[in-house]
Amino acid sequence: MSVSVQQKKICMLGGFSVGKTSLVKRYVESVFSETYLTTVGVKIDKKTVTLGDKTVHLILWDLAGEDDMASLRMSYMRGSAGYVLVADGTRSATLEVALALRKRVEAEYGPLPFALLINKNDLRDQWTITDDDLEKLRTDGWWVRTSSARTGEGVEDAFTDLATRVAR
């Protein structure tokens, strides 16, 4: 039996302070830090996953967040096999940023596999994004999951699922 080895670039996209860096750190290193550091430009991490007879080296590009003052440089997406959109469940405006980012990515690069993670599930009682919002996206064909970088809930599953979809 031969083992297939692939390298796939995955970009982390979303607004400022939604937890992109924390999700990557949780996934790659299994740790969470309360210390907030703004990503400047891009931070690159690597994680190797085994999917059946395939070994996939995920190259995770953690891109600086987007808000009214700073806009994502779409050139960072070049060569990506897929991406993770991240929104903060406690700030509904970050879902709007994620929706806008997906439109920009599709306009520039066409349809790519992606996952939408609504982060901070450990603060669910403070969420302003509703279950109805998420259900509408799922009905529209989006792969939507909740996650918590703090507890690790949903993180491994989300990245594994995306890795499976980009490794096809």
N, C-alpha and C positions, 0 to 999 in steps of 0.2 A: 504494500500500500504506500503510495507516494503522498507526501504532504505538500500542499500548495501554500506558498508564502506570498502574501500581498502587503503592500504599504498603502495606506489610505489616509488622506488629509481630511480632517473634520474641523470645521470652524465653529466657534462658540459666539453667538450673536445675541445682542439684547441691549437694553438700556443700562445706564449707570447703576451700580449697586444692586443688581438683581441676583447676584450670586454666581456668575459665570466662573470666576476664578475659584471660588469655594467648591463648586461642583467638580471642576477638574481636579482640584487637590484631593477631594474626597474620593474620586474615582481612581486616580493614579496612585495616591499615597495612603488612602484610607484614614485621612486625618481632617479635622476641621479646626480652624483658628478663628477666634473672635476678633482678631486684629484685622481692620479693613485697610487694604492698600489699593489705591486706584491703579488699574493697569494702564500703562502708557504705551501706546502702539500695539504690540503683540507679544505674548508670552507663549512659548512653544513647549509642550510636554509630549511624552511618548508612553504608550501602554501597549503591550503585546497581549493579544487574546487568542485563544484557541477555540475555533468553531468547527466542531467535527473534525474533518480531515484538512481544514484550512488554518493556517496561522496568519493572523492579521496584525500588522504593526499600525496602530492608530497614531497618527501625528496630530495632536490636538492643538489647534491655534486658538488661543484665548485672546480675542480682540477687545480693544478698549471699548467701553460702553458708549452708547449714542444718546444724546439729548439735544435740546434746542441749540446748544453752543457748538457741539462737535458732531460731525457726521462720519459714519463708517466709510473707510476707503474701500470701495468695492474691489479694487485690485487685489486685496488680501484674499479674496475668495477664489482667485484663479487657481485651477488645479484641484479644487476641493471635490471629494467624492460625495460629500453630504455636509449637513450642518445641524447644530442644535440651537434653536431659538429659546431664550430664557426670559421669563417674565416673573415678577415678584407678586405673589398672590395678594399681598397687602397693599399693592399700588396698582390699581386698574390701568392707569396711564401707561404702565410698562407693557401691558398686553397690546395696546395700540402701537407702541414702538415695534414690538415683535411682528405684528401684522404688516406694518409698513416695510420692515426689513425683508420679509418674505417676498413682498411684491417687487422690491428692488432687485433681490437676488434672482428671481424668476425672469425679470425683464432683461437682466444682464447675462445670465448664465443658463436660462431655461430651467426646467424642473429637475431638481436634485432631491435625493432622499433627505428627509429632515425629521426632527422630533421637536415638539414644543413642550418644554418643561415649565410647569408653573411651580416655582420654587417657594420655599419657606412654609411647607406643609406643617411644620412644627408650630406655626403661628396661625393655624387655620381659623381660630376664633376672631382673628383680626383681618381676615381676607375681605377685599372689596371686589375681587373677581368671583363671579357666581358660578355655581354648577351649571346653570342655564347657558352662560357664556361658553363654557367648555363643551357642553353637549352640542351646541350649534356648530362649533368647530369640528367636532368628531363627525357630525352628520355631513359636513362638507368634505369629509375624507382626511382630515388632519389626524396625525398620530399625536395625541395629547396625553400627558401623564403629569401627575403631581410628584414633587420631590422635596427633599429636605437635605441640603448640604450638611446641616448641623447633625442630624441623626443618621444620615445615609439612606433614608427611605427613598426607594424608587431610582436611585442613582445608577447602581450597577445594571439593573434591568434596562434602563433607558439607553445606556451606552452599548450594551450587548445587543439589543434589538437593532440599533442603528448600524452597528458593525456588521451584523448579519445582512442587513439590507444593502449596504455599500459593497459587501464582499461577493455578491452574486455574480 
